[in-house]
């Protein structure tokens, strides 16, 4: 199967590599051309633009940062829709709002193409291992047609429902992820400020009913002050803004999530956006003394 892949960033590149390993003939494009070279070395064919990628592929995958980016590469000049074939499938794996997914699907329909929104759960490690969880929205027949391609990148494919529901489920998942990180960071801060070794706190978490590999790996990173990016803080902040937009569209009150969004917004504004989203802990450490007094500008 000939597959087009657009967006070879932190997540996109290992996902594309797994498609090559699975035997797909890959055509690739990225806004920064240098990022296509590792894929070219594995046999992928570089293309001059999104429209040209789409013109050669049965399935076109987009994996970019957010709604504005995917609308540009799909709906903009020289975008995917200018080249996509009738009967082809566009799969957007970016984290966007359901509204964006529906807009892309409507565009694909005008070109007699099919559409799936299929964002992923997992970071760089699962992307490299091909063990992502993929959340698909669209027709069941379209999903089954694309399942072999999706399963080359993920160990689990969940059909969320119609177009846009994969994107909604992804945002709800990232909502929980942001809450977990905020809670872990604040719990570890309170532990350390109380004079308790971080290892004791992590030991309690691992002995508790909510033990998980996530607490183990992220907790160890926080305790060691290691914030190398697996999922950048700026991207979590972006997702929280998308979550707020979806909540407003649906009339859902999310008061705790609004507080979590503010926490990530402040960390992002203070220059931690390129670090892992766990660096929200670093922001908290820099804003509190041992007595728990605020050190930032609004301390009073």
N, C-alpha and C positions, 0 to 999 in steps of 0.2 A: 504494500500500500504506500502511495506517495503522500507524505504528510508535510505541511508547511508549519514552521514554528517561528513566531514573532515575539521577541522579548527574551534575551539571553542573559538576564541578570543573575542575582544570587540563587534564585530558585529555578529560573528558566533553563539555565545551562545544564545542570544535572538531570533535569527532566528530559531535555532534548537528547542528552547522551544515552539515557535509558531507552529512548525510542530507537536510536541507531542500534543499540545492542539487541533490541527485539527484532531487528530486521527491516525496519521501516526505511524507505528511501526518503531522506529528509532534505527539505529546502528551507533555508534559514535567512532571517533578516533581523538586524538590531540597529537602533539609532546610533550606537557607537560601533562602527564597523570592526574594530579590533576584537570585539567579543565574539565574532563569528569564527575566528581563526582556530581555536581549539576544536570546534565542531567540524571545520573543514578538514582538519588533520584526521578526524575519525571517518570521513567520507561524506559529510554533508555538503550540499551545494549552496553557495552564497547567492543571494538575489539582490538586485538593486533597490527594491522597495516592496512594501506590503502587497500592492496590486499584482506585482510580478510573482510573488510567492503564491498568492491565491490562484493565479492563472495556471499554475502547474500542479496544484494539489487537490486530492479528493477530500482531505480534511485539513482545515486551517486552524491552528491553535494560537491564541494570543495569551501572553502571560506578562502583563505590564503592571505599573505601579497602582494606578487608580482610574476612576471614571474618565477624567479629562484625557489621560493617555490612551486609553482603549478607544475612546470615541475618535481621537485623532487618527489612530492607525487603521481603524475600521471604516469610519464614515467620512474622514477628511480627504483632501486631494491626494491622489495616488494611493488611496486606502484599499483595504481588503475588498470592499464591495465593488470597486472598479474592475477587479480582475476575477472575482469568484465565479466559478462555473455553476450553471444550473444543476441541481442535484447534489452539489457538494455540501459539506457541513462546516459551519463555523463553531468552534468551541472556545468560549472565553473562560480562562482559568484564573483571571485576575480577581482580586477582592474588590467588588463594586456594589452598588445598591441594586435592588431588584428593578428599580425604575430604569437604570442604565441597561440592565440585561434585557428588559422588554424593548428598549429602544434599539438595541443591536439586533434582536430577533426580528423586529419589524423591518429593519433594513435588509436583513438576509432574505426575508420573505419576498421583498420586491425584486430580488435577483433570482427567485425560485431556488433558493438554498435553504438548508435546515440549520437549526441553532440549538446549542446546549450552553447553559451557564454551568461551569464545573469547577468552582474554586476548591482549594485544597486545605486540609488540616495537616500541619506538620511543617517543620523548618528544614534547614539545609541538610541535616543528617538523613532524615527520611526521604528527602528528595533524591539524594545520592544513592540511597539503598533501594529506591523504588517501592517504599512502604508508606507512601502518603495515603491519607483518607480523602477520597474525592466525593464531593457533594454535587450531584447532577440535577439540574432542572431542565425540563423539556419533555418531548414526546418519548414514551417508552420504546417505540420503534427506532427513533434516532439514537437513543442510548444504547440499545442492543447492537446497532450497526457499528457504533464507536467503541464498544466495550473492550475489544482486544487492544486498541490503542491506549485507552485509559488504564487498563490493567498492566500495561508495560511501565506505567509511572506510579501506580498505587496498588496497595494490597487489598484495599476495601473501596468499593464503589457503592454509594448509597443514593438511591433515586429519591430526591426530596419532594418531587411533584412537578408541576408545570413550570414554564419559563419564569425565572426570577426566584423560585423557591430555593434553588441551590445557593444563590447569593444571600438570601435571607437567613438560611440555616448557618452559613459561614459567619455572618455577622453576629448571630446569636452565640456561636461557639467562641468567637473572639471576645465577645462581651465577658463570658465566663473566664477566659484566659487572662484578661486584664484585671478582673476582680481577684483572681488567684494570686497574680503577681503583686498587686497592691497589698493584699492580706499577708502574703509571705514576707514582703519587705517590711511592713509595719510590725509584724510579729517578731521578726529577727531584730529590728531596731529596739523594740521594747526589751527583748531578752538581753541584748548587749548593754543597754543603758542600765539594766538592773544588776549588772555585774556577773551575768551567767554566760558561760562559754557557748558560742553558737552551736557547737557540736551537740550539746545537750538538747537544744531546741529541735534540731534535725532528728536526733534520736527519738524524741517523743513523737514527731510526725510519722516516722517510719514504723513505730510500734503501735500506732493508732489505727482505727478502722479506715481512715482516709489515706492510708499509705499509698504512695505512687512513685513511679520512676521519675515523674516530672518534679516532685518535691525533692527527690534525692539529687538529681542533676542540677536543678536551678538553685536549690539551697546551698549546695557545695560551692557553686559559682559565686553566690552572694557572700558567703562567709569568707571566701578567698579574695573578694574584691576583683573578680574577673568578669569583664563585661564585653568580651569580643562578640561582634554581632552575628547572631544566628537569625534573629528577626529584629530588625532595627526599631528602636524606640519611636522614631519619627513615623514609621509605618503603623505601629500600634496607635499612635495619636491620630493618624489619618483614619484608621478603622473606627476609632471611637467617635469621630465626627460623622462618619457614615452611619454608625449605629444610631446616633442622635437624630439624623435626618430620617432614617427609617422609622424610629419611634414616633417622631412628629407626624409622619405620613399616616401611621397606623393609629395615632391617638393613644399610644402606650406611655404611661408615666414610668420613668426609669431614674428615680432620684439618687440611688446609690451609684449608678453608672455615671451620672453627671458629676458626682464628686470624684470618681476615679478618673474621668476625662480631664478634670481640672488638674489633678495630680500629674498626669502625663503631659498636659499642655505646659505646665510650669517647668518640668524637667526638659522638655523639648526646647522651650524658649531660652533656657539657661545653657544651651549648647551640647546637650547629651543625645541629640537625635540620631547621630550616626552609630552610637553604641547599641548594644543589645537592650531590649525593652526592660530587662532586669536592672538596668542602670537607674531606674526610678529609685532603687535603694540607695545608690550613691547620692542622688539628689536629696533624699531624706537625711542622710548622714550629714550632708553639708549645711542643712538648715536647722539642726537641733544641737543643743549642748547636752551635757550629761544631766543637767537639771530639767531638760525638756523645754527650754525656752527657745522661742523662734529667733533665728539670727537674720532672717531676710528683711527686706525693706518694710514690710507691713507688720513688723513685730510690735510696733507702737512705742 
